[in-house]
Amino acid sequence: AVDVAVGKKDSEEAIAAQWGQIKALIGPGSPEVLLFHLTNHYCPLYAWREVVGDDGTIRRHILTSRRGQRPSAWLDWAECREIMIKWSGYKIMKIGVR
């Protein structure tokens, strides 16, 4: 089952709700780990941040890695969504202990 589905026609409200779910799953005390299958690479999601630009827009970022497994790249949430929309095999997976 898909917990958070993303699509090309998502409204700003839907995108904000998706972001809220990702933030909650990365947050402190979460018993799950998020693993991102992005372009031919699997990597953990380590952290999130929101940055307010000079124009007042909020930029949403995920800390992950483009190569290797060390946290080294802040990916814009919009880019993450584009990757997942591009092909159904690219996903963020939730891994936990039962």
KOLZABA-896124 format. One record per atom (N, C-alpha, C, O): residue number from 0; atom name; x, y, z. Coordinates in nm, 4 decimals, always signed. Example, Ala and Ser with C-alpha at 12.3 -4.5 7.8 and 13.67 -1.06 7.14 Angstrom:
residues 2
{nulo 0,'N',{+1.3190,-0.5690,+0.7800}}
{nulo 0,'CA',{+1.2300,-0.4500,+0.7800}}
{nulo 0,'C',{+1.3200,-0.3300,+0.7800}}
{nulo 0,'O',{+1.4236,-0.3319,+0.8465}}
{nulo 1,'N',{+1.2850,-0.2250,+0.7080}}
{nulo 1,'CA',{+1.3670,-0.1060,+0.7140}}
{nulo 1,'C',{+1.2900,+0.0030,+0.7870}}
{nulo 1,'O',{+1.3409,+0.1138,+0.8039}}
***
This chain:
residues 98
{nulo 0,'N',{+0.0837,-0.1194,+0.0000}}
{nulo 0,'CA',{+0.0000,+0.0000,+0.0000}}
{nulo 0,'C',{+0.0872,+0.1244,+0.0000}}
{nulo 0,'O',{+0.1950,+0.1264,+0.0594}}
{nulo 1,'N',{+0.0397,+0.2268,-0.0667}}
{nulo 1,'CA',{+0.1113,+0.3534,-0.0726}}
{nulo 1,'C',{+0.0563,+0.4445,+0.0371}}
{nulo 1,'O',{-0.0637,+0.4719,+0.0417}}
{nulo 2,'N',{+0.1449,+0.4910,+0.1251}}
{nulo 2,'CA',{+0.1019,+0.5810,+0.2316}}
{nulo 2,'C',{+0.0843,+0.7238,+0.1811}}
{nulo 2,'O',{-0.0115,+0.7923,+0.2169}}
{nulo 3,'N',{+0.1786,+0.7677,+0.0969}}
{nulo 3,'CA',{+0.1750,+0.9039,+0.0453}}
{nulo 3,'C',{+0.1924,+0.8965,-0.1061}}
{nulo 3,'O',{+0.3035,+0.8763,-0.1552}}
{nulo 4,'N',{+0.0837,+0.9128,-0.1793}}
{nulo 4,'CA',{+0.0900,+0.9093,-0.3252}}
{nulo 4,'C',{+0.1177,+1.0491,-0.3780}}
{nulo 4,'O',{+0.0622,+1.1471,-0.3283}}
{nulo 5,'N',{+0.2043,+1.0582,-0.4796}}
{nulo 5,'CA',{+0.2322,+1.1873,-0.5435}}
{nulo 5,'C',{+0.1893,+1.1793,-0.6894}}
{nulo 5,'O',{+0.1971,+1.0737,-0.7522}}
{nulo 6,'N',{+0.1444,+1.2918,-0.7416}}
{nulo 6,'CA',{+0.0991,+1.2958,-0.8804}}
{nulo 6,'C',{+0.1257,+1.4310,-0.9435}}
{nulo 6,'O',{+0.1467,+1.5303,-0.8738}}
{nulo 7,'N',{+0.1249,+1.4342,-1.0751}}
{nulo 7,'CA',{+0.1520,+1.5570,-1.1501}}
{nulo 7,'C',{+0.0511,+1.6671,-1.1207}}
{nulo 7,'O',{+0.0856,+1.7852,-1.1206}}
{nulo 8,'N',{-0.0734,+1.6282,-1.0959}}
{nulo 8,'CA',{-0.1798,+1.7270,-1.0798}}
{nulo 8,'C',{-0.2116,+1.7601,-0.9342}}
{nulo 8,'O',{-0.3176,+1.8158,-0.9055}}
{nulo 9,'N',{-0.1209,+1.7264,-0.8418}}
{nulo 9,'CA',{-0.1454,+1.7546,-0.7001}}
{nulo 9,'C',{-0.1582,+1.9047,-0.6755}}
{nulo 9,'O',{-0.0832,+1.9845,-0.7316}}
{nulo 10,'N',{-0.2529,+1.9416,-0.5919}}
{nulo 10,'CA',{-0.2707,+2.0819,-0.5535}}
{nulo 10,'C',{-0.1620,+2.1205,-0.4531}}
{nulo 10,'O',{-0.0929,+2.0345,-0.3986}}
{nulo 11,'N',{-0.1480,+2.2498,-0.4299}}
{nulo 11,'CA',{-0.0520,+2.2980,-0.3297}}
{nulo 11,'C',{-0.0858,+2.2417,-0.1917}}
{nulo 11,'O',{+0.0038,+2.2122,-0.1126}}
{nulo 12,'N',{-0.2153,+2.2269,-0.1631}}
{nulo 12,'CA',{-0.2581,+2.1705,-0.0349}}
{nulo 12,'C',{-0.2157,+2.0242,-0.0226}}
{nulo 12,'O',{-0.1708,+1.9809,+0.0836}}
{nulo 13,'N',{-0.2302,+1.9482,-0.1316}}
{nulo 13,'CA',{-0.1892,+1.8072,-0.1307}}
{nulo 13,'C',{-0.0381,+1.7945,-0.1145}}
{nulo 13,'O',{+0.0097,+1.7075,-0.0417}}
{nulo 14,'N',{+0.0368,+1.8808,-0.1820}}
{nulo 14,'CA',{+0.1832,+1.8783,-0.1713}}
{nulo 14,'C',{+0.2259,+1.9129,-0.0290}}
{nulo 14,'O',{+0.3181,+1.8514,+0.0245}}
{nulo 15,'N',{+0.1600,+2.0101,+0.0323}}
{nulo 15,'CA',{+0.1907,+2.0470,+0.1708}}
{nulo 15,'C',{+0.1589,+1.9311,+0.2658}}
{nulo 15,'O',{+0.2329,+1.9073,+0.3612}}
{nulo 16,'N',{+0.0499,+1.8596,+0.2404}}
{nulo 16,'CA',{+0.0137,+1.7450,+0.3239}}
{nulo 16,'C',{+0.1159,+1.6326,+0.3086}}
{nulo 16,'O',{+0.1519,+1.5680,+0.4070}}
{nulo 17,'N',{+0.1626,+1.6090,+0.1863}}
{nulo 17,'CA',{+0.2659,+1.5077,+0.1633}}
{nulo 17,'C',{+0.3923,+1.5440,+0.2396}}
{nulo 17,'O',{+0.4533,+1.4587,+0.3041}}
{nulo 18,'N',{+0.4312,+1.6699,+0.2322}}
{nulo 18,'CA',{+0.5495,+1.7184,+0.3020}}
{nulo 18,'C',{+0.5331,+1.6992,+0.4530}}
{nulo 18,'O',{+0.6271,+1.6581,+0.5210}}
{nulo 19,'N',{+0.4160,+1.7284,+0.5044}}
{nulo 19,'CA',{+0.3898,+1.7099,+0.6479}}
{nulo 19,'C',{+0.4067,+1.5648,+0.6898}}
{nulo 19,'O',{+0.4591,+1.5374,+0.7978}}
{nulo 20,'N',{+0.3637,+1.4725,+0.6070}}
{nulo 20,'CA',{+0.3798,+1.3302,+0.6385}}
{nulo 20,'C',{+0.5269,+1.2902,+0.6379}}
{nulo 20,'O',{+0.5709,+1.2144,+0.7244}}
{nulo 21,'N',{+0.6024,+1.3401,+0.5418}}
{nulo 21,'CA',{+0.7459,+1.3105,+0.5365}}
{nulo 21,'C',{+0.8147,+1.3661,+0.6610}}
{nulo 21,'O',{+0.8960,+1.2971,+0.7226}}
{nulo 22,'N',{+0.7830,+1.4901,+0.6987}}
{nulo 22,'CA',{+0.8430,+1.5506,+0.8177}}
{nulo 22,'C',{+0.8148,+1.4679,+0.9418}}
{nulo 22,'O',{+0.9039,+1.4474,+1.0242}}
{nulo 23,'N',{+0.6920,+1.4201,+0.9560}}
{nulo 23,'CA',{+0.6544,+1.3416,+1.0738}}
{nulo 23,'C',{+0.7308,+1.2096,+1.0789}}
{nulo 23,'O',{+0.7663,+1.1628,+1.1871}}
{nulo 24,'N',{+0.7562,+1.1499,+0.9640}}
{nulo 24,'CA',{+0.8256,+1.0213,+0.9604}}
{nulo 24,'C',{+0.9760,+1.0345,+0.9816}}
{nulo 24,'O',{+1.0412,+0.9388,+1.0232}}
{nulo 25,'N',{+1.0315,+1.1522,+0.9533}}
{nulo 25,'CA',{+1.1737,+1.1745,+0.9760}}
{nulo 25,'C',{+1.1972,+1.2288,+1.1169}}
{nulo 25,'O',{+1.3102,+1.2270,+1.1656}}
{nulo 26,'N',{+1.0940,+1.2758,+1.1811}}
{nulo 26,'CA',{+1.1066,+1.3427,+1.3096}}
{nulo 26,'C',{+1.1655,+1.2573,+1.4202}}
{nulo 26,'O',{+1.1711,+1.1348,+1.4091}}
{nulo 27,'N',{+1.2092,+1.3222,+1.5264}}
{nulo 27,'CA',{+1.2664,+1.2496,+1.6402}}
{nulo 27,'C',{+1.1632,+1.1544,+1.7013}}
{nulo 27,'O',{+1.0451,+1.1872,+1.7133}}
{nulo 28,'N',{+1.2099,+1.0387,+1.7387}}
{nulo 28,'CA',{+1.1217,+0.9410,+1.8007}}
{nulo 28,'C',{+1.0469,+0.8534,+1.7026}}
{nulo 28,'O',{+0.9737,+0.7634,+1.7439}}
{nulo 29,'N',{+1.0636,+0.8779,+1.5720}}
{nulo 29,'CA',{+0.9961,+0.7943,+1.4734}}
{nulo 29,'C',{+1.0610,+0.6566,+1.4710}}
{nulo 29,'O',{+1.1831,+0.6466,+1.4586}}
{nulo 30,'N',{+0.9814,+0.5499,+1.4827}}
{nulo 30,'CA',{+1.0395,+0.4145,+1.4827}}
{nulo 30,'C',{+1.0746,+0.3642,+1.3421}}
{nulo 30,'O',{+1.1291,+0.2548,+1.3277}}
{nulo 31,'N',{+1.0441,+0.4424,+1.2395}}
{nulo 31,'CA',{+1.0705,+0.4013,+1.1025}}
{nulo 31,'C',{+1.1908,+0.4752,+1.0443}}
{nulo 31,'O',{+1.2326,+0.5798,+1.0939}}
{nulo 32,'N',{+1.2442,+0.4174,+0.9384}}
{nulo 32,'CA',{+1.3491,+0.4791,+0.8585}}
{nulo 32,'C',{+1.2925,+0.4955,+0.7180}}
{nulo 32,'O',{+1.2205,+0.4083,+0.6694}}
{nulo 33,'N',{+1.3246,+0.6061,+0.6530}}
{nulo 33,'CA',{+1.2802,+0.6266,+0.5158}}
{nulo 33,'C',{+1.3971,+0.6020,+0.4217}}
{nulo 33,'O',{+1.5071,+0.6536,+0.4416}}
{nulo 34,'N',{+1.3709,+0.5218,+0.3185}}
{nulo 34,'CA',{+1.4702,+0.4890,+0.2175}}
{nulo 34,'C',{+1.4169,+0.5393,+0.0840}}
{nulo 34,'O',{+1.3064,+0.5036,+0.0430}}
{nulo 35,'N',{+1.4953,+0.6218,+0.0168}}
{nulo 35,'CA',{+1.4532,+0.6841,-0.1089}}
{nulo 35,'C',{+1.5177,+0.6100,-0.2255}}
{nulo 35,'O',{+1.6402,+0.6016,-0.2350}}
{nulo 36,'N',{+1.4337,+0.5564,-0.3139}}
{nulo 36,'CA',{+1.4845,+0.5010,-0.4389}}
{nulo 36,'C',{+1.4736,+0.6126,-0.5408}}
{nulo 36,'O',{+1.3678,+0.6356,-0.5994}}
{nulo 37,'N',{+1.5857,+0.6820,-0.5609}}
{nulo 37,'CA',{+1.5880,+0.7851,-0.6621}}
{nulo 37,'C',{+1.6653,+0.7320,-0.7819}}
{nulo 37,'O',{+1.6912,+0.6119,-0.7881}}
{nulo 38,'N',{+1.7018,+0.8134,-0.8738}}
{nulo 38,'CA',{+1.7557,+0.7702,-1.0018}}
{nulo 38,'C',{+1.8684,+0.6683,-0.9852}}
{nulo 38,'O',{+1.9836,+0.7044,-0.9609}}
{nulo 39,'N',{+1.8328,+0.5401,-0.9990}}
{nulo 39,'CA',{+1.9271,+0.4275,-0.9921}}
{nulo 39,'C',{+2.0106,+0.4234,-0.8645}}
{nulo 39,'O',{+2.1275,+0.3851,-0.8679}}
{nulo 40,'N',{+1.9514,+0.4623,-0.7526}}
{nulo 40,'CA',{+2.0258,+0.4678,-0.6269}}
{nulo 40,'C',{+1.9270,+0.4603,-0.5104}}
{nulo 40,'O',{+1.8220,+0.5244,-0.5136}}
{nulo 41,'N',{+1.9604,+0.3825,-0.4085}}
{nulo 41,'CA',{+1.8827,+0.3785,-0.2842}}
{nulo 41,'C',{+1.9624,+0.4504,-0.1765}}
{nulo 41,'O',{+2.0827,+0.4282,-0.1632}}
{nulo 42,'N',{+1.8965,+0.5365,-0.0994}}
{nulo 42,'CA',{+1.9671,+0.6069,+0.0072}}
{nulo 42,'C',{+1.8688,+0.6462,+0.1179}}
{nulo 42,'O',{+1.7511,+0.6704,+0.0913}}
{nulo 43,'N',{+1.9179,+0.6524,+0.2419}}
{nulo 43,'CA',{+1.8330,+0.6948,+0.3539}}
{nulo 43,'C',{+1.8004,+0.8440,+0.3451}}
{nulo 43,'O',{+1.8739,+0.9219,+0.2845}}
{nulo 44,'N',{+1.6890,+0.8812,+0.4069}}
{nulo 44,'CA',{+1.6565,+1.0219,+0.4278}}
{nulo 44,'C',{+1.6955,+1.0533,+0.5712}}
{nulo 44,'O',{+1.6470,+0.9894,+0.6645}}
{nulo 45,'N',{+1.7826,+1.1512,+0.5889}}
{nulo 45,'CA',{+1.8397,+1.1796,+0.7199}}
{nulo 45,'C',{+1.7698,+1.2926,+0.7951}}
{nulo 45,'O',{+1.7554,+1.2875,+0.9173}}
{nulo 46,'N',{+1.7268,+1.3939,+0.7215}}
{nulo 46,'CA',{+1.6694,+1.5113,+0.7877}}
{nulo 46,'C',{+1.5878,+1.5913,+0.6867}}
{nulo 46,'O',{+1.5923,+1.5660,+0.5663}}
{nulo 47,'N',{+1.5140,+1.6875,+0.7383}}
{nulo 47,'CA',{+1.4403,+1.7807,+0.6540}}
{nulo 47,'C',{+1.4669,+1.9208,+0.7045}}
{nulo 47,'O',{+1.5058,+1.9404,+0.8196}}
{nulo 48,'N',{+1.4456,+2.0180,+0.6176}}
{nulo 48,'CA',{+1.4548,+2.1593,+0.6574}}
{nulo 48,'C',{+1.3631,+2.2415,+0.5697}}
{nulo 48,'O',{+1.3265,+2.2020,+0.4590}}
{nulo 49,'N',{+1.3273,+2.3563,+0.6222}}
{nulo 49,'CA',{+1.2493,+2.4546,+0.5466}}
{nulo 49,'C',{+1.3250,+2.5859,+0.5532}}
{nulo 49,'O',{+1.3626,+2.6324,+0.6608}}
{nulo 50,'N',{+1.3466,+2.6446,+0.4372}}
{nulo 50,'CA',{+1.4224,+2.7681,+0.4268}}
{nulo 50,'C',{+1.3322,+2.8730,+0.3631}}
{nulo 50,'O',{+1.2698,+2.8481,+0.2599}}
{nulo 51,'N',{+1.3257,+2.9907,+0.4252}}
{nulo 51,'CA',{+1.2461,+3.0995,+0.3699}}
{nulo 51,'C',{+1.3372,+3.1859,+0.2836}}
{nulo 51,'O',{+1.4378,+3.2393,+0.3305}}
{nulo 52,'N',{+1.2997,+3.1984,+0.1560}}
{nulo 52,'CA',{+1.3783,+3.2784,+0.0624}}
{nulo 52,'C',{+1.3549,+3.4268,+0.0817}}
{nulo 52,'O',{+1.2661,+3.4682,+0.1563}}
{nulo 53,'N',{+1.4358,+3.5059,+0.0135}}
{nulo 53,'CA',{+1.4228,+3.6517,+0.0211}}
{nulo 53,'C',{+1.2861,+3.6994,-0.0255}}
{nulo 53,'O',{+1.2378,+3.8040,+0.0179}}
{nulo 54,'N',{+1.2238,+3.6219,-0.1144}}
{nulo 54,'CA',{+1.0921,+3.6597,-0.1653}}
{nulo 54,'C',{+0.9780,+3.6074,-0.0778}}
{nulo 54,'O',{+0.8607,+3.6265,-0.1101}}
{nulo 55,'N',{+1.0132,+3.5406,+0.0342}}
{nulo 55,'CA',{+0.9121,+3.4911,+0.1270}}
{nulo 55,'C',{+0.8631,+3.3504,+0.0992}}
{nulo 55,'O',{+0.7837,+3.2964,+0.1762}}
{nulo 56,'N',{+0.9091,+3.2898,-0.0096}}
{nulo 56,'CA',{+0.8664,+3.1527,-0.0389}}
{nulo 56,'C',{+0.9422,+3.0542,+0.0495}}
{nulo 56,'O',{+1.0583,+3.0756,+0.0846}}
{nulo 57,'N',{+0.8743,+2.9473,+0.0838}}
{nulo 57,'CA',{+0.9349,+2.8443,+0.1672}}
{nulo 57,'C',{+0.9888,+2.7348,+0.0763}}
{nulo 57,'O',{+0.9157,+2.6804,-0.0064}}
{nulo 58,'N',{+1.1151,+2.7031,+0.0916}}
{nulo 58,'CA',{+1.1792,+2.5934,+0.0191}}
{nulo 58,'C',{+1.1894,+2.4754,+0.1134}}
{nulo 58,'O',{+1.2350,+2.4891,+0.2269}}
{nulo 59,'N',{+1.1468,+2.3590,+0.0659}}
{nulo 59,'CA',{+1.1482,+2.2364,+0.1460}}
{nulo 59,'C',{+1.2608,+2.1476,+0.0948}}
{nulo 59,'O',{+1.2724,+2.1240,-0.0254}}
{nulo 60,'N',{+1.3441,+2.0982,+0.1869}}
{nulo 60,'CA',{+1.4590,+2.0165,+0.1482}}
{nulo 60,'C',{+1.4659,+1.8884,+0.2306}}
{nulo 60,'O',{+1.4243,+1.8839,+0.3464}}
{nulo 61,'N',{+1.5195,+1.7849,+0.1673}}
{nulo 61,'CA',{+1.5460,+1.6557,+0.2310}}
{nulo 61,'C',{+1.6967,+1.6322,+0.2262}}
{nulo 61,'O',{+1.7587,+1.6511,+0.1215}}
{nulo 62,'N',{+1.7564,+1.5911,+0.3383}}
{nulo 62,'CA',{+1.8981,+1.5575,+0.3417}}
{nulo 62,'C',{+1.9149,+1.4099,+0.3094}}
{nulo 62,'O',{+1.8628,+1.3233,+0.3797}}
{nulo 63,'N',{+1.9881,+1.3824,+0.2023}}
{nulo 63,'CA',{+2.0109,+1.2456,+0.1564}}
{nulo 63,'C',{+2.1458,+1.2415,+0.0876}}
{nulo 63,'O',{+2.2324,+1.3241,+0.1165}}
{nulo 64,'N',{+2.1651,+1.1467,-0.0031}}
{nulo 64,'CA',{+2.2902,+1.1394,-0.0790}}
{nulo 64,'C',{+2.2600,+1.1033,-0.2238}}
{nulo 64,'O',{+2.1719,+1.0219,-0.2514}}
{nulo 65,'N',{+2.3324,+1.1633,-0.3141}}
{nulo 65,'CA',{+2.3180,+1.1286,-0.4552}}
{nulo 65,'C',{+2.4097,+1.0119,-0.4906}}
{nulo 65,'O',{+2.3799,+0.9339,-0.5809}}
{nulo 66,'N',{+2.5211,+1.0007,-0.4189}}
{nulo 66,'CA',{+2.6156,+0.8905,-0.4354}}
{nulo 66,'C',{+2.6547,+0.8418,-0.2970}}
{nulo 66,'O',{+2.6662,+0.9208,-0.2034}}
{nulo 67,'N',{+2.6749,+0.7123,-0.2846}}
{nulo 67,'CA',{+2.7116,+0.6586,-0.1547}}
{nulo 67,'C',{+2.5959,+0.6671,-0.0574}}
{nulo 67,'O',{+2.4809,+0.6829,-0.0983}}
{nulo 68,'N',{+2.6258,+0.6567,+0.0716}}
{nulo 68,'CA',{+2.5218,+0.6546,+0.1738}}
{nulo 68,'C',{+2.5347,+0.7659,+0.2775}}
{nulo 68,'O',{+2.4469,+0.7803,+0.3626}}
{nulo 69,'N',{+2.6396,+0.8431,+0.2726}}
{nulo 69,'CA',{+2.6565,+0.9504,+0.3703}}
{nulo 69,'C',{+2.5657,+1.0683,+0.3376}}
{nulo 69,'O',{+2.5443,+1.0992,+0.2203}}
{nulo 70,'N',{+2.5123,+1.1342,+0.4396}}
{nulo 70,'CA',{+2.4286,+1.2519,+0.4134}}
{nulo 70,'C',{+2.5138,+1.3632,+0.3518}}
{nulo 70,'O',{+2.6033,+1.4169,+0.4170}}
{nulo 71,'N',{+2.4858,+1.3970,+0.2272}}
{nulo 71,'CA',{+2.5724,+1.4926,+0.1588}}
{nulo 71,'C',{+2.4987,+1.5909,+0.0680}}
{nulo 71,'O',{+2.5592,+1.6860,+0.0186}}
{nulo 72,'N',{+2.3702,+1.5697,+0.0456}}
{nulo 72,'CA',{+2.2989,+1.6557,-0.0501}}
{nulo 72,'C',{+2.1616,+1.6926,+0.0029}}
{nulo 72,'O',{+2.0855,+1.6069,+0.0478}}
{nulo 73,'N',{+2.1312,+1.8218,-0.0030}}
{nulo 73,'CA',{+1.9969,+1.8689,+0.0281}}
{nulo 73,'C',{+1.9195,+1.8745,-0.1023}}
{nulo 73,'O',{+1.9479,+1.9585,-0.1877}}
{nulo 74,'N',{+1.8221,+1.7859,-0.1186}}
{nulo 74,'CA',{+1.7385,+1.7838,-0.2388}}
{nulo 74,'C',{+1.6106,+1.8612,-0.2120}}
{nulo 74,'O',{+1.5482,+1.8466,-0.1069}}
{nulo 75,'N',{+1.5732,+1.9426,-0.3074}}
{nulo 75,'CA',{+1.4481,+2.0161,-0.2969}}
{nulo 75,'C',{+1.3325,+1.9163,-0.3049}}
{nulo 75,'O',{+1.3362,+1.8241,-0.3863}}
{nulo 76,'N',{+1.2309,+1.9337,-0.2222}}
{nulo 76,'CA',{+1.1164,+1.8436,-0.2213}}
{nulo 76,'C',{+1.0505,+1.8385,-0.3594}}
{nulo 76,'O',{+1.0006,+1.7335,-0.4001}}
{nulo 77,'N',{+1.0499,+1.9510,-0.4316}}
{nulo 77,'CA',{+0.9919,+1.9519,-0.5665}}
{nulo 77,'C',{+1.0699,+1.8571,-0.6577}}
{nulo 77,'O',{+1.0093,+1.7880,-0.7396}}
{nulo 78,'N',{+1.2029,+1.8522,-0.6452}}
{nulo 78,'CA',{+1.2832,+1.7598,-0.7243}}
{nulo 78,'C',{+1.2536,+1.6149,-0.6860}}
{nulo 78,'O',{+1.2432,+1.5286,-0.7732}}
{nulo 79,'N',{+1.2400,+1.5883,-0.5569}}
{nulo 79,'CA',{+1.2053,+1.4530,-0.5108}}
{nulo 79,'C',{+1.0726,+1.4092,-0.5709}}
{nulo 79,'O',{+1.0595,+1.2960,-0.6175}}
{nulo 80,'N',{+0.9745,+1.4982,-0.5700}}
{nulo 80,'CA',{+0.8437,+1.4669,-0.6285}}
{nulo 80,'C',{+0.8567,+1.4376,-0.7778}}
{nulo 80,'O',{+0.7964,+1.3425,-0.8276}}
{nulo 81,'N',{+0.9351,+1.5188,-0.8499}}
{nulo 81,'CA',{+0.9537,+1.4974,-0.9934}}
{nulo 81,'C',{+1.0161,+1.3608,-1.0211}}
{nulo 81,'O',{+0.9758,+1.2922,-1.1150}}
{nulo 82,'N',{+1.1133,+1.3213,-0.9408}}
{nulo 82,'CA',{+1.1773,+1.1908,-0.9570}}
{nulo 82,'C',{+1.0741,+1.0801,-0.9397}}
{nulo 82,'O',{+1.0683,+0.9872,-1.0203}}
{nulo 83,'N',{+0.9922,+1.0897,-0.8345}}
{nulo 83,'CA',{+0.8937,+0.9852,-0.8075}}
{nulo 83,'C',{+0.7829,+0.9814,-0.9127}}
{nulo 83,'O',{+0.7306,+0.8745,-0.9441}}
{nulo 84,'N',{+0.7475,+1.0966,-0.9666}}
{nulo 84,'CA',{+0.6428,+1.1029,-1.0686}}
{nulo 84,'C',{+0.6936,+1.0464,-1.2017}}
{nulo 84,'O',{+0.6167,+0.9895,-1.2791}}
{nulo 85,'N',{+0.8235,+1.0629,-1.2274}}
{nulo 85,'CA',{+0.8823,+1.0204,-1.3542}}
{nulo 85,'C',{+0.8654,+0.8711,-1.3804}}
{nulo 85,'O',{+0.8375,+0.8311,-1.4935}}
{nulo 86,'N',{+0.8821,+0.7881,-1.2770}}
{nulo 86,'CA',{+0.8718,+0.6433,-1.2944}}
{nulo 86,'C',{+0.8159,+0.5837,-1.1659}}
{nulo 86,'O',{+0.8566,+0.6230,-1.0566}}
{nulo 87,'N',{+0.7232,+0.4895,-1.1779}}
{nulo 87,'CA',{+0.6563,+0.4332,-1.0601}}
{nulo 87,'C',{+0.7507,+0.3535,-0.9694}}
{nulo 87,'O',{+0.7164,+0.3270,-0.8541}}
{nulo 88,'N',{+0.8678,+0.3151,-1.0187}}
{nulo 88,'CA',{+0.9644,+0.2419,-0.9366}}
{nulo 88,'C',{+1.0414,+0.3306,-0.8398}}
{nulo 88,'O',{+1.1000,+0.2814,-0.7434}}
{nulo 89,'N',{+1.0417,+0.4624,-0.8654}}
{nulo 89,'CA',{+1.1101,+0.5548,-0.7742}}
{nulo 89,'C',{+1.0109,+0.5910,-0.6640}}
{nulo 89,'O',{+0.9034,+0.6453,-0.6896}}
{nulo 90,'N',{+1.0501,+0.5593,-0.5409}}
{nulo 90,'CA',{+0.9596,+0.5791,-0.4266}}
{nulo 90,'C',{+1.0392,+0.6126,-0.3017}}
{nulo 90,'O',{+1.1611,+0.5957,-0.2974}}
{nulo 91,'N',{+0.9693,+0.6597,-0.2013}}
{nulo 91,'CA',{+1.0239,+0.6671,-0.0662}}
{nulo 91,'C',{+0.9570,+0.5562,+0.0117}}
{nulo 91,'O',{+0.8345,+0.5514,+0.0230}}
{nulo 92,'N',{+1.0390,+0.4666,+0.0656}}
{nulo 92,'CA',{+0.9876,+0.3503,+0.1373}}
{nulo 92,'C',{+1.0072,+0.3678,+0.2874}}
{nulo 92,'O',{+1.1086,+0.4208,+0.3328}}
{nulo 93,'N',{+0.9103,+0.3232,+0.3616}}
{nulo 93,'CA',{+0.9151,+0.3286,+0.5073}}
{nulo 93,'C',{+0.9550,+0.1905,+0.5577}}
{nulo 93,'O',{+0.8910,+0.0909,+0.5238}}
{nulo 94,'N',{+1.0595,+0.1841,+0.6378}}
{nulo 94,'CA',{+1.1074,+0.0574,+0.6924}}
{nulo 94,'C',{+1.0989,+0.0660,+0.8446}}
{nulo 94,'O',{+1.1483,+0.1616,+0.9045}}
{nulo 95,'N',{+1.0371,-0.0324,+0.9062}}
{nulo 95,'CA',{+1.0235,-0.0328,+1.0510}}
{nulo 95,'C',{+1.0246,-0.1736,+1.1052}}
{nulo 95,'O',{+1.0253,-0.2713,+1.0302}}
{nulo 96,'N',{+1.0248,-0.1822,+1.2360}}
{nulo 96,'CA',{+1.0239,-0.3123,+1.3053}}
{nulo 96,'C',{+0.8821,-0.3376,+1.3542}}
{nulo 96,'O',{+0.8167,-0.2479,+1.4073}}
{nulo 97,'N',{+0.8355,-0.4605,+1.3359}}
{nulo 97,'CA',{+0.7013,-0.4956,+1.3831}}
{nulo 97,'C',{+0.7115,-0.5694,+1.5134}}
{nulo 97,'O',{+0.6096,-0.6082,+1.5705}}
***
